[in-house]
Amino acid sequence: MTTYANTHMLPPPVGTNHYTVIPTKFTDSVSAQEFRFNLPEEFDGLERIIMQTSGNLQRLMSAYFNGPVQVEHVKNIALPETPALRPTQPDTVIYDLDAPTVLKRFDRQINMYCAKKYLYQADSVLIVHDQVVLDMLEKEKAGIGQIFWKLQQLPDFKLHSIGRHGEKAGGSFWRDYSLSVKGAIYCYIRETFPANLFTSSNITQEESGHREMGPCPTGTIWVAE
């Protein structure tokens, strides 16, 4: 049975242990003529677009709000080179165990803004295999999207889970996903979005408040099968 804990490199969001967990097959069909994402009807069209973006969310947000986006770096901590977390199920691959030597791992958190409007928080674990990528992270302070752009490679994308605090449309939601380029970098990312994300008001992170981002009496988590 699919559970949250054995498919994720980050722990469940705080206060969500009582949420309903629904195993879901996110990719419904792939062929030369058709590609279909199977995403819950509980999310609107703009939210579903966010859920399937793969390394270009900053550009999407900039286009929607018609302005530049700014990154606030909250933390960027180097972790031990030998990963401590490994899959607990034989069919659960968290990252490529056959990849080249791990040069460094990072525990990162950023906040994203457009002008004064708070867009989302992103927590991530990065596993770096390539010196060029490591230099971009350490010397250039590059963001994840900028890394893939500079590598000129489209990353492999996998959606691991999505969740909604509460049951109301427009409520805070999050997604867990991974982006990777074999032999270069593996990124496990959680993005958490405030309630009423697509309003025009300039709501700061402080004004959005814990109630806009935190746990609710009810909620749902859809986990990839």
C-alpha positions as CSV (number, residue, x, y, z in Angstrom):
1,M,0.0,0.0,0.0
2,T,1.3,3.5,-0.9
3,T,2.0,5.6,2.2
4,Y,3.3,9.1,2.5
5,A,6.4,8.3,4.5
6,N,8.0,5.7,2.2
7,T,7.9,7.8,-1.0
8,H,9.1,11.2,0.3
9,M,12.4,12.8,1.2
10,L,10.7,15.4,3.3
11,P,8.4,14.7,6.2
12,P,4.7,15.3,5.9
13,P,3.6,18.9,6.4
14,V,3.2,19.7,10.1
15,G,-0.2,18.9,11.5
16,T,-1.4,16.8,8.5
17,N,-1.2,13.3,10.0
18,H,-5.0,13.2,10.3
19,Y,-5.6,14.2,6.7
20,T,-7.2,11.7,4.3
21,V,-4.6,10.0,2.0
22,I,-5.8,9.0,-1.5
23,P,-3.4,6.9,-3.7
24,T,-3.6,8.4,-7.2
25,K,-2.2,7.6,-10.6
26,F,-1.2,11.2,-11.7
27,T,-0.1,10.3,-15.3
28,D,-3.1,8.8,-16.9
29,S,-1.9,8.1,-20.4
30,V,1.2,8.8,-22.6
31,S,1.4,8.2,-26.3
32,A,2.7,9.8,-29.4
33,Q,-0.6,11.5,-29.9
34,E,-1.7,12.2,-26.3
35,F,-0.4,13.1,-22.9
36,R,-2.9,13.3,-20.0
37,F,-2.3,14.3,-16.3
38,N,-4.9,12.9,-14.0
39,L,-5.3,15.6,-11.4
40,P,-8.1,15.9,-8.8
41,E,-11.2,18.0,-9.6
42,E,-10.9,19.6,-6.2
43,F,-8.3,22.0,-7.8
44,D,-9.1,24.6,-10.3
45,G,-7.4,25.0,-13.7
46,L,-4.7,27.5,-12.6
47,E,-3.8,25.3,-9.6
48,R,-3.6,22.2,-11.9
49,I,-1.2,24.1,-14.2
50,I,1.1,24.8,-11.3
51,M,1.0,21.1,-10.3
52,Q,2.5,19.9,-13.6
53,T,5.1,22.6,-14.2
54,S,8.6,21.2,-14.3
55,G,11.3,23.7,-13.6
56,N,9.6,26.8,-15.0
57,L,7.3,27.9,-12.2
58,Q,9.1,31.2,-11.7
59,R,8.5,32.2,-15.4
60,L,4.9,31.1,-15.2
61,M,4.3,33.3,-12.1
62,S,6.1,36.2,-13.7
63,A,3.9,35.9,-16.8
64,Y,0.7,35.6,-14.8
65,F,1.3,38.5,-12.5
66,N,3.1,40.5,-15.2
67,G,6.1,41.4,-13.2
68,P,9.5,40.2,-12.0
69,V,9.7,37.6,-9.3
70,Q,12.2,37.8,-6.5
71,V,13.7,35.0,-4.4
72,E,14.3,35.3,-0.7
73,H,16.8,32.7,0.5
74,V,15.9,31.4,4.0
75,K,18.4,28.6,4.3
76,N,21.0,26.7,2.3
77,I,22.6,24.1,4.5
78,A,25.2,21.6,3.3
79,L,24.4,18.0,4.4
80,P,26.7,15.0,4.7
81,E,27.8,13.7,1.3
82,T,26.6,10.2,2.0
83,P,22.8,10.2,1.9
84,A,21.2,8.9,5.1
85,L,17.7,8.5,3.6
86,R,17.1,5.6,1.3
87,P,14.0,3.9,-0.1
88,T,12.1,1.7,2.4
89,Q,10.2,-0.2,-0.3
90,P,11.9,-2.2,-3.2
91,D,9.8,-0.5,-5.8
92,T,10.3,3.0,-4.4
93,V,13.1,4.9,-6.1
94,I,13.9,8.2,-4.4
95,Y,16.9,9.0,-6.5
96,D,19.3,7.3,-8.8
97,L,21.4,5.0,-6.7
98,D,23.6,4.2,-9.8
99,A,24.5,7.9,-10.3
100,P,28.1,9.1,-10.0
101,T,29.6,10.0,-6.6
102,V,27.5,12.5,-4.6
103,L,29.6,15.7,-4.3
104,K,27.3,17.4,-1.9
105,R,23.7,17.6,-0.6
106,F,21.8,20.7,0.4
107,D,18.8,21.4,2.5
108,R,17.2,24.6,1.1
109,Q,14.3,26.9,1.7
110,I,13.2,30.0,-0.2
111,N,10.3,32.3,-0.4
112,M,9.1,33.7,-3.7
113,Y,7.5,37.1,-4.3
114,C,6.2,39.2,-7.1
115,A,6.6,42.8,-6.0
116,K,5.2,42.6,-2.4
117,K,2.9,39.7,-3.1
118,Y,3.9,36.4,-1.4
119,L,3.6,33.6,-3.9
120,Y,5.0,30.4,-2.2
121,Q,7.5,28.7,0.0
122,A,9.8,26.0,-1.5
123,D,11.6,23.5,0.6
124,S,14.1,21.2,-1.2
125,V,16.7,18.6,-0.8
126,L,19.4,18.7,-3.6
127,I,21.8,15.9,-4.4
128,V,24.6,17.1,-6.5
129,H,26.7,14.8,-8.8
130,D,28.4,17.4,-11.1
131,Q,31.1,20.0,-10.3
132,V,29.6,22.5,-12.7
133,V,26.3,22.3,-10.9
134,L,28.0,22.6,-7.5
135,D,29.8,25.7,-8.6
136,M,26.5,27.2,-9.7
137,L,24.9,26.5,-6.3
138,E,27.8,27.7,-4.2
139,K,29.5,30.4,-6.2
140,E,26.6,31.9,-8.3
141,K,23.8,31.2,-5.8
142,A,21.7,29.9,-8.7
143,G,18.1,28.8,-8.2
144,I,16.9,25.4,-9.4
145,G,15.2,26.8,-12.5
146,Q,18.4,28.7,-13.5
147,I,20.4,25.5,-13.1
148,F,18.4,23.6,-15.6
149,W,18.3,26.6,-18.0
150,K,22.1,26.8,-17.9
151,L,22.5,23.1,-18.4
152,Q,20.3,23.4,-21.4
153,Q,18.6,20.1,-20.4
154,L,14.9,19.4,-19.7
155,P,14.8,17.7,-16.3
156,D,12.9,14.4,-15.7
157,F,9.8,15.4,-13.7
158,K,7.9,13.2,-11.2
159,L,4.9,14.4,-9.2
160,H,5.0,12.5,-5.8
161,S,2.0,14.1,-4.0
162,I,-0.3,17.1,-3.7
163,G,-2.3,18.2,-0.8
164,R,-5.0,20.7,0.3
165,H,-5.5,22.3,3.7
166,G,-9.2,22.2,4.4
167,E,-11.9,21.5,1.8
168,K,-12.7,25.0,0.4
169,A,-11.8,26.0,-3.1
170,G,-8.9,28.5,-3.2
171,G,-7.5,27.1,0.1
172,S,-3.8,26.7,0.7
173,F,-2.2,23.7,-1.1
174,W,1.1,22.1,-1.8
175,R,2.9,19.7,-4.1
176,D,5.9,17.4,-3.7
177,Y,7.8,16.6,-6.8
178,S,11.3,15.8,-8.1
179,L,13.4,17.1,-11.0
180,S,16.6,15.4,-12.1
181,V,19.2,15.3,-14.8
182,K,21.1,12.0,-14.7
183,G,24.6,12.4,-13.6
184,A,24.2,16.0,-12.6
185,I,21.6,16.7,-10.0
186,Y,18.5,15.4,-8.2
187,C,16.0,17.8,-6.6
188,Y,13.2,16.8,-4.3
189,I,11.0,19.9,-3.8
190,R,7.9,20.9,-1.8
191,E,6.1,24.1,-2.8
192,T,3.4,25.4,-0.4
193,F,1.0,28.0,-1.7
194,P,-1.1,30.4,0.4
195,A,-4.9,30.6,0.2
196,N,-6.3,32.8,-2.7
197,L,-3.0,32.7,-4.5
198,F,-4.4,34.2,-7.7
199,T,-5.8,37.4,-6.3
200,S,-4.3,40.7,-7.3
201,S,-3.8,42.1,-3.8
202,N,-0.2,42.4,-2.5
203,I,-0.5,40.0,0.4
204,T,2.8,39.7,2.2
205,Q,3.9,36.4,3.9
206,E,3.2,38.0,7.3
207,E,-0.2,39.1,6.3
208,S,-1.1,35.7,4.8
209,G,-0.6,34.3,8.3
210,H,-0.3,30.8,9.6
211,R,-4.0,30.2,9.1
212,E,-3.5,30.7,5.4
213,M,-0.6,28.1,5.1
214,G,-1.0,25.8,8.0
215,P,-3.0,22.7,9.0
216,C,-6.8,22.6,9.2
217,P,-9.3,20.3,10.9
218,T,-9.7,18.5,7.6
219,G,-7.6,18.0,4.5
220,T,-6.6,15.6,1.8
221,I,-3.3,14.3,0.4
222,W,-3.2,12.6,-3.0
223,V,-0.1,10.3,-3.2
224,A,1.3,8.9,-6.4
225,E,0.8,5.1,-6.8
